[in-house]
Amino acid sequence: MQSIIAIAGLAKTYAPRPPMGAFEALKSIDLDVRRGEIFALLGPNGAGKTTLINIVCGIVTATSGTVLVDGHDNVAEFRAARSRIGLVPQELHTDAFETVWKTVSFSRGLWGKPANPAFIEKILKDLSLWEKKDNRIMTLSGGMKRRVMIAKALAHEPQILFLDEPTAGVDVELRRDMWALVRRLRDSGVTIVLTTHYIQEAEEMADRVGVISAGALIVVEDKTTLMRKLGRKQLTLHLHQRIESIPAALGAHALELRPGGQDLVYTYDTNTDRSGIAALLQDVGAAGIRFTDLQTKESSLEEIFVSLVSKRS
Amino acid sequence: MNLIAIRSIYVFEMSRWFRTVLQSILSPVISTTLYFVVFGAAIGSRFSDVGGIGYGSFIVPGLIMLMLLTQSVANASFGIYFPRFTGTIYELLSAPVSYLEIVLGYVGAAATKSIILGLIILATAGLFVPVHILHPFWMIGFLVLTAATFSLLGFIIGVWADGFEKLQLVPLLVITPLTFLGGTFYSVQMLPPAWQKVALVNPVLYLVSGFRWSFYGIADLSVAVSLGMTLAFLAVCLAVIAWIFKTGYRLKT
């Protein structure tokens, strides 16, 4: 299947602004986003997530490289490329003095789409903004402003929706609404690219995950594959009696004794057929160590992410 | 051409203006009235006619120009600076609109506003002094051309400014002095010969002179020169804007 966004060799170096020198925000990024997927771009602050999105959307000029949006070059054929994209930026940039209705209708017009009050009404209702349609944006709460930004991005019926840190500073209810909306959009065929540093979100929502750090894409993978590939499991034995050190009889196993001396932690790969748990438990029994509790835990995307990023730096 | 987008920007900008229309119209009308009271009645009554025209009538075209220039620059610079300041410019930059369309929307709206104001001031002036317009076609022509040119200049200032101070700076330090020294309230021929030469570098002189000619048929300079200079200034502004958008100056990083 043709990718809806094809990024090749994309690099960006910001011109020096004294006292700061030139800053290389992106180092030759190659990335394909598949049609109809939810793609999560993960990375710490300053990794280059927003720069990448802004280049695709036309707000930042790339230093080198190309971006094809549904086959259209985003510079040479900017109209075709941009008309397919809706952007919800990270910051709440709104026209404080305008009403919700006017500002959302304006967005539709800016994209060259003829007025369609029924469609705008549907979007506002979907986002629980209908009652506020004649309110000035300055009178709305932060969460409501975030909804307005989403409504603006959807007003021109985009095929691709970029959500830059959509849930930063958003309450639980809005977050839930937003994810429900994102799923509905995906079901209707819209491709979603979102950035986040809440890994749980990516874990919950995304089909594929890209991890970006210091301007480079470290890994792009199906979420489940990524978790399987890099995921580790941990078995924790809560001991009946504290011990000072790991007994020599258990030396063959990769064990770690937690401070306090009551928890023995065994880390193993989820990919191998032989986890070694059975052997371990046998040896533990033979050494006369009694345990009162046993638990296993799979590493979250967050832990995978942290280990990936720290490995690089 | 994304005509819907041009119209959207234009309508959006005009509605921003209509929201505060009373202030927008009241302040220029009041200041024009003050000019008439001070220059027309108090001082002007001691002046003899200028080129056969009563002084009060003589200053009408200059006053309209003064308002046209300052309002065009103010409206257009604020129109593009405000989205830069609030950050809403992201939408403009990510929309499928060309730079020409952005300029047409913003500059068109700014020019419309100042033309409306110019006509209101003309009507206000008519209440104080006899005003007749010898060449209405040329009058409108100069009005539109000047409004467009200085709205373009305002747009440039709005892109260049990186704070509200700078936004005020150019109108205050450049436009107002040029207007006052451009023969708004007097004929350049009243100046000492040396200053007459200096006045010729002032682009506003050409605008006021041509505009006054369209009213009374008298001018400090030939109409062709006035028109030529106005068009030249328009061309310079267009060139600067083309450069801004080519390089993304202060709009894109």
Interface residues (C-beta under 8 A of the other chain):
Chain A: Y14 A15 C57 G58 I59 V60 T61 F78 R79 A80 A81 R82 S83 I85 L87 P89 E91 H93 T94 D95 A96 F97 E98 K102 F106 S107 G109 L110 W111 G112 K113 P114 K152
Chain B: N2 L3 I4 A5 R7 S8 I9 V11 F12 S15 R16 R19 T86 G87 T88 I89 Y90 E91 L92 L93 S94 A95 P96 V97 S98 G248 K252 T253
